[in-house]
């Protein structure tokens, strides 16, 4: 289904110019970070602050939900440093938080092979985990974010194949397939997980579009019925599909990672050029 067909012919998606156009319809806004509030290589989007201020003035609840493989506290600190004050939203929940919760539930020592950057180990601080240097020494394989930026997963295939050969279950702490950096789509862990699953590996996902992160966000506003919740995001296969699967409405920001998408079966409730 072409997006332009949805917008111009079938008329099933309403185009918004400002988020204030729907504040009477919803009480809680599950808002993505990268692609909506912030762009790598660009910084905080000026229009994003307008959108957050509009929701605050309307006395709405804003929960930031992100496929970041770091804790919500660390993400909040980063956003404040970049110019998004905490007074403009109520809570942050990340796929990193969901991944840590899973390991807490195991309650046993685990040897982990981590595909990520050095700071990703901090997500698991205080847990009975040992980080090993070789996949063959591990019980489990966790992928957070690539240690380098790449336009292709090809440089990572030998390592993924070693983990497959070792029979390691993969925990994907960031299901995003791409991130937009200066108009280039850089690969992320979701693509590694897709390859791993296609090759017969066991994969467990944490983050959008999977249910645990939405349940965690909803728990913060448990008295709010789903018809009064809405998700805002730029990823069709993460933000918009996740909202649909959870049974809530959505706003697709089409200036983000999927800006060049011309055909999709994932249809949002609303479309905006940018969050404002």
N, C-alpha and C positions, 0 to 999 in steps of 0.2 A: 504494500500500500504506500503510495507516494504521499509524503507529508503535504505537498502542495494540493493533492487531491483532498486530503483531510481538511485543509484550511479553506480552500477556495471553492471546492465543488460540493463536498459532502456536508460542510458546515458543522462538523461535530466538535470542533475544538475552537474555543473562544480565545481571541487574541487580547491580551492585557497590555496596557501601557504603563500602569503603575500598580503596585501591590495593594494600594489603598482601595482599589476598585472591588476587592473581594473581602475586605476585613469584616464586613457584616455577616459573611457566610461561615467564617472559620474562627476558632478560638486559639488553636495551637498550630505552629508552623515548624515542621521538621525541615531545617534548612541546611543544605549542603554547604561546604566551605570552598574547596578548590573548584573553580569554574563559575562560582556564583558570587562569592565574597572576595576571592583572592585568585590571582593568576601567577604561576611561577614565571619569573623573569619580568613581571610587570608590577606586582605588589597588590595592595588593596585597591579594589575597583571603586572609584568615586561614587558611582551610582549605588553600590552596595550599602554604603553608609546611609544614603537616602532611604533605601528600603527598610533597613533596620530601624532607623529613626521613625519611619511611618508606622511600623508595627508597635514600637514602644509607645508612641503618642496615642495609638488606638487601644493601649493596654492589653495587647496580645502576648501570649507566651511563645517564646522562640527557643527551640531546642536545636542546637547545632549537631548534626549527625554526619560523621565523616569516615571515609575509608582510609583513615590515617593509621599507620602501624606504630602509633605512639599513644600515650595516655591522653584522656581528655584534659587533664590538668596541664600537661605540657603543651597541648595544642592551644588551650586558652591563654597560656603565658606567651606563646609565640604570636598569637593574634593581637594581644594587647601591645606587645612590642612593635608590631607592624602598624598599629593605629586603629584597631577595632576594640574598643573598651568593653569590659565584661558587663557593664550596666546595660548594654544593648541586647543581651540575650540572657537566658536563665540557666542553661546547662549545656555541657558538651559531652557527647558520647561518641566513642570511636570504635572502629573494628579492632584496634589494639586493646581497648578495654575488654571487649568480648573475648579476645584471645586469651588475655590474662585470666579472666573468670573461668575459662575452660581449664586452664592448667591448675588453678586453685582447686577446682573440683576433683582433679585426679588424686591429690593428696599423697603422692608418692614421688620418689626421686626419678628424674627423667634425664637421659642423655640426649641432647638436642643438637642437631646440625642446623645452623641458622644461615639462611641466605638473606643478607641485609647489610646495613651499614653499622658501624661500631656503636652508635647511640641506640640502636634497636635493642641491645641487650638490657638496657635500663628498664624496658617494659616489664621484664621478668624479675627484677630485683626483689630479693627476699623469698623467692620460691625455691623449692628443692630441685633446681635444675643445674645440670653440668653442660657447658658448651664444649663440643668436641671439634677438632680441626678437620676430620675426615668423615664423609658420610658413612663409611663402613663401621665407624665406632658408635653410631647413633642409634637411638630407639625411635626417633621421630625427626621429621624434616619440617622446619618452619620457614616460610618465605614471607618476608615483610616488604622490602623494596630492593631493587637491584643495587649492587654496590657501585654501579656506573650507569650513566644514561645511554640508551641505545635506541635506534629506530627499529631494531629487529631483535627477536629472541635468539637468533642463531648463535651469538657468542656464548649463550648460557646453556645450549643443548648438551654439550659434553657433561656438565655438572648434573643437569637434570637426569641424564641417562645413568649416571653413576648412582644417584639416589634411587632410581627405579630398579637398577640391578641389585641394590642392597635391600630392596623390599620395604623401603621406609614409607609410612603414611605421611602425606603432606598436609600441613595446616597452613592455609592461606590467610594471612593476617591482613591482607589488602586485596580485595577482589577486583579492583580497578584494572582494566586491561591496558589503558593508556592514560597519560596525563599530558595536558597541553602546555608546552614550554616554548614561548615565543613563536606560536603558530605551528609548532612541530609536535606530532603525536609521538611521545616517548613511551616505550613499553613499560608495563608494570606487572605486578605479580599475578594478576588475573589471567594473563596470557600464559604464564608458566603453568598455572593450575590447569588451564584448558589443555595444554600439551600433555601434561602429566596424566590427566584423566583419559585422554584419547589413547595413550600408550598402555592403559590398563592399571595405572597407579590409583591408590586410594587418596581421595582429597576431601578435606573438611574445610568449609568456608566460614569466615567470620566477617560480617559487614554487609553492606548493601550489594545485591538485592535480597539477601537472606534474612529470615525472620528474626533471629536473636537480637539484632541491633534495633529493630523497630519495636520489639517487645520491651527492650530496655528503655527506649525513649518513651514509650507509652506508659511504662510504670511510673515515670515521673509525673504524669498527668492522668493518673488512672481513672479519675472520675469523669474524664472527657470522652464522650462517645466518638466513635470513629468518623461519623459524618461531620464532626466539627474539627477534624484534623486534616491537614494538607501538607504534602511534601513538596519542596522546591529543590530542583537540581538540574544539572546540565547533561547528565549521563542517562541515555535512554535505557541501556541494559542494566544500570545500577539504580539510579534514583527513581526513574519513572516506572520501570518494571517492579522494583521493590515496593513502591507505593501501591501499585495495582495488586500485587500478591498479598499485601497486608490489608487490602480493602479500604484504602483511603484515596482521596483525590490528589492530583499532582499539578505542578507548574513546571513545564520544561523551559529552561533558559537556553535558547538556541544559539547563543554566541559563544558557548563553551566547547567542550571536547568533541561533541557531535555536531558541530556547526555545519559540516560539509555533508551530513547525512541527507540523502534525497529519498530514501525508501526504507520504511520500517513498518512492522506490524504492531509496535509498541506505541499506543496512542495516549498522550497525556490528556488531562482535563482542560488545561489552559496552556497557552504559549506566551512567553515574553521574550523580547530581544535581549534584555538584560534586566537583572533584579534591581528595581528602584521603587 
